[in-house]
Amino acid sequence: MLDPEAVIRWLDLSGVFFNAILGGVVAREHRLDPIGFAVLAVLSGLGGGIIRDTLLQAGPPVAFTDNAYVFTALVGAAIAFSIRLEGRAWDRAYPPIDALALGVWAVVGAQKTLAVGLGPLAAIILGMVTAVGGGFVRDMVLRRIPTILGGSTLYATCALAAAGVAVLLTGLGLSTLASFVATAVGAGLCLLARYRGWVLPAGTGWRPPRPSFRRILPRRKKS
């Protein structure tokens, strides 16, 4: 039988790897040097987990206690630096990689939160933070509006859905099954939103109608 902790760790590391590559792709877009590649890869790959572990206050962030995390992020940076990930092949590969990383981290964040004794709501929130935190920090460093704040297809919403499924199934005692099912839900919803163009509505800026006195004042009779 699979060890739930081992499953979570390998899912976590796979999320680090995929997001580190995505961070390296962004570094190439901005023509950064190798240090820039490494920094953006580490931020993208480890930022969400560091935020989560800091908020959980259950010891030092795992990225600082397990060398495999930083090593995995640097490997992703090296791949993105050495290989030009662009063109038609990359355009087809990017959405599944991004969606899978989102689903993986939402699940890992939710299950780690439940493991320290916090409730379902906290688990769902920190699952989302784990999934989108690294990209949020990366975009802030590059001084651009984070994509999760609007203007793109559903992303944080997909992380919330994945975390919610993980919490539900984990609460039923199906933690190992939850890891795979919730990851599939988050990734599948993210891909579907991308291909169907699903977005959340922007602010409508509704204002109450101004009163019109023309309806109240009597009309003047023509002489």
C-alpha positions as CSV (number, residue, x, y, z in Angstrom):
1,M,0.0,0.0,0.0
2,L,1.3,3.5,-0.9
3,D,2.6,5.6,2.0
4,P,0.5,8.8,2.0
5,E,3.5,10.9,3.2
6,A,5.7,9.6,0.4
7,V,2.9,10.3,-2.1
8,I,2.6,13.9,-0.9
9,R,6.4,14.4,-1.0
10,W,6.7,13.2,-4.6
11,L,3.7,15.2,-5.7
12,D,5.2,18.2,-4.0
13,L,8.6,17.8,-5.7
14,S,6.9,17.3,-9.1
15,G,5.1,20.6,-8.5
16,V,8.4,22.3,-7.7
17,F,10.0,20.9,-10.8
18,F,7.2,22.0,-13.2
19,N,6.8,25.5,-11.7
20,A,10.6,26.0,-11.7
21,I,10.6,25.3,-15.4
22,L,7.8,27.8,-15.9
23,G,9.7,30.4,-13.9
24,G,12.7,29.8,-16.1
25,V,10.5,30.4,-19.2
26,V,9.5,33.7,-17.8
27,A,13.1,34.5,-17.1
28,R,13.9,33.9,-20.8
29,E,11.1,36.2,-21.8
30,H,12.7,39.0,-19.8
31,R,16.2,38.1,-21.1
32,L,17.7,37.4,-17.6
33,D,21.1,35.9,-16.8
34,P,21.6,32.5,-15.1
35,I,21.2,34.1,-11.7
36,G,17.8,35.5,-12.8
37,F,16.8,32.1,-14.1
38,A,17.7,30.5,-10.7
39,V,15.9,33.2,-8.7
40,L,12.7,33.1,-10.7
41,A,12.7,29.3,-10.7
42,V,13.2,29.2,-7.0
43,L,10.4,31.7,-6.4
44,S,8.0,29.9,-8.7
45,G,8.9,26.5,-7.5
46,L,9.2,27.1,-3.7
47,G,7.4,30.4,-3.0
48,G,3.9,28.9,-2.4
49,G,5.2,26.2,-0.2
50,I,7.4,28.5,1.9
51,I,4.4,30.8,2.4
52,R,2.3,27.9,3.5
53,D,4.8,26.4,5.9
54,T,5.4,29.8,7.4
55,L,1.7,30.3,8.1
56,L,1.4,26.8,9.5
57,Q,4.2,27.4,12.0
58,A,4.9,23.7,12.2
59,G,8.7,24.1,12.0
60,P,11.0,25.5,9.3
61,P,9.7,25.4,5.7
62,V,10.3,22.1,4.1
63,A,12.3,23.8,1.3
64,F,14.9,24.7,3.9
65,T,15.1,21.3,5.6
66,D,15.0,19.0,2.6
67,N,17.7,19.7,0.0
68,A,15.8,17.9,-2.7
69,Y,13.5,20.9,-3.0
70,V,16.1,23.5,-3.8
71,F,18.0,21.0,-6.0
72,T,14.8,20.2,-8.0
73,A,14.1,23.9,-8.5
74,L,17.6,24.5,-9.8
75,V,17.3,21.5,-12.1
76,G,14.2,23.1,-13.6
77,A,16.0,26.4,-14.0
78,A,18.9,24.7,-15.7
79,I,16.6,23.0,-18.2
80,A,14.8,26.2,-19.0
81,F,18.1,28.0,-19.4
82,S,19.7,25.3,-21.6
83,I,16.7,24.5,-23.8
84,R,14.6,27.2,-25.6
85,L,11.1,26.1,-24.6
86,E,9.1,27.8,-27.2
87,G,7.3,27.2,-30.5
88,R,4.4,25.0,-31.3
89,A,5.5,22.0,-29.3
90,W,5.9,24.2,-26.1
91,D,2.6,25.9,-26.7
92,R,1.0,22.4,-26.6
93,A,3.0,21.2,-23.6
94,Y,2.7,24.3,-21.4
95,P,-1.0,24.2,-20.6
96,P,-0.9,20.6,-19.2
97,I,2.3,21.2,-17.3
98,D,0.9,24.4,-15.7
99,A,-2.5,22.7,-14.9
100,L,-0.8,19.7,-13.4
101,A,1.4,21.8,-11.2
102,L,-1.6,23.7,-10.0
103,G,-3.6,20.6,-9.1
104,V,-0.6,19.0,-7.4
105,W,0.2,21.9,-5.2
106,A,-3.4,22.6,-4.2
107,V,-3.7,19.0,-3.0
108,V,-0.4,19.0,-1.2
109,G,-1.2,22.3,0.5
110,A,-4.6,21.1,1.7
111,Q,-3.4,17.8,3.0
112,K,-0.4,19.3,4.8
113,T,-2.7,21.8,6.5
114,L,-5.0,19.0,7.6
115,A,-2.0,17.0,8.9
116,V,-1.1,19.7,11.4
117,G,-4.7,19.7,12.8
118,L,-6.3,22.7,11.2
119,G,-9.8,22.6,9.8
120,P,-11.2,22.2,6.3
121,L,-11.6,25.9,5.5
122,A,-8.0,26.6,6.4
123,A,-6.9,23.6,4.4
124,I,-8.7,24.9,1.3
125,I,-7.3,28.4,1.7
126,L,-3.7,27.2,2.2
127,G,-4.1,24.7,-0.7
128,M,-4.9,27.7,-3.0
129,V,-2.0,29.7,-1.5
130,T,0.4,26.8,-2.1
131,A,-0.8,26.6,-5.8
132,V,-0.7,30.3,-6.7
133,G,1.8,31.8,-4.2
134,G,4.9,31.2,-6.1
135,G,3.6,32.7,-9.3
136,F,2.2,35.6,-7.3
137,V,5.6,36.4,-5.8
138,R,7.4,35.9,-9.1
139,D,5.1,38.4,-10.8
140,M,5.5,40.9,-8.0
141,V,9.3,40.7,-8.3
142,L,8.9,41.4,-12.0
143,R,6.7,44.4,-11.2
144,R,3.7,43.2,-13.1
145,I,0.1,42.5,-12.0
146,P,-0.2,38.8,-10.9
147,T,-2.2,36.9,-13.4
148,I,-4.4,35.4,-10.7
149,L,-5.9,38.8,-10.0
150,G,-7.8,38.9,-13.2
151,G,-7.4,39.1,-17.0
152,S,-6.8,35.4,-17.4
153,T,-8.8,32.2,-17.5
154,L,-9.8,30.5,-14.2
155,Y,-6.7,29.6,-12.1
156,A,-7.2,30.3,-8.4
157,T,-10.7,29.0,-8.7
158,C,-9.4,25.6,-10.0
159,A,-7.0,25.5,-7.1
160,L,-9.9,26.0,-4.7
161,A,-11.8,23.2,-6.4
162,A,-8.8,20.8,-6.1
163,A,-8.2,21.7,-2.5
164,G,-11.9,21.2,-1.7
165,V,-12.0,17.7,-3.2
166,A,-8.8,16.8,-1.4
167,V,-10.3,18.0,1.9
168,L,-13.5,16.0,1.3
169,L,-11.8,12.7,0.4
170,T,-9.1,13.0,3.1
171,G,-11.9,13.6,5.6
172,L,-13.4,10.3,4.5
173,G,-10.1,8.5,5.2
174,L,-9.1,8.3,1.5
175,S,-6.0,10.4,1.6
176,T,-4.1,8.5,-1.1
177,L,-7.0,8.5,-3.5
178,A,-7.6,12.1,-2.7
179,S,-4.1,13.0,-3.9
180,F,-4.8,11.7,-7.4
181,V,-8.5,12.5,-7.8
182,A,-8.2,16.1,-6.5
183,T,-5.1,16.7,-8.7
184,A,-7.0,15.4,-11.7
185,V,-10.0,17.7,-10.8
186,G,-7.8,20.8,-10.5
187,A,-5.8,20.1,-13.6
188,G,-8.8,19.1,-15.7
189,L,-10.8,22.2,-14.7
190,C,-7.8,24.4,-15.4
191,L,-7.4,23.0,-18.9
192,L,-11.1,23.1,-19.6
193,A,-11.2,26.8,-18.5
194,R,-8.2,27.6,-20.7
195,Y,-9.7,25.9,-23.8
196,R,-13.2,27.3,-23.3
197,G,-12.0,30.7,-22.3
198,W,-13.8,30.7,-18.9
199,V,-13.0,33.8,-16.8
200,L,-14.6,35.4,-13.8
201,P,-16.5,38.6,-14.4
202,A,-14.8,41.9,-13.9
203,G,-16.1,44.6,-11.7
204,T,-19.2,46.1,-13.2
205,G,-19.0,49.5,-11.4
206,W,-22.8,49.6,-10.8
207,R,-24.2,52.9,-9.5
208,P,-27.6,53.6,-8.1
209,P,-29.8,55.5,-10.6
210,R,-30.1,59.2,-10.0
211,P,-33.5,60.5,-9.2
212,S,-35.3,62.2,-12.0
213,F,-37.5,65.2,-11.0
214,R,-39.1,65.2,-14.5
215,R,-41.5,62.5,-13.4
216,I,-42.5,64.4,-10.2
217,L,-42.9,67.9,-11.4
218,P,-46.2,68.6,-13.3
219,R,-45.9,69.4,-16.9
220,R,-46.5,73.0,-18.0
221,K,-49.5,73.6,-20.2
222,K,-48.8,75.2,-23.5
223,S,-50.4,78.7,-23.8
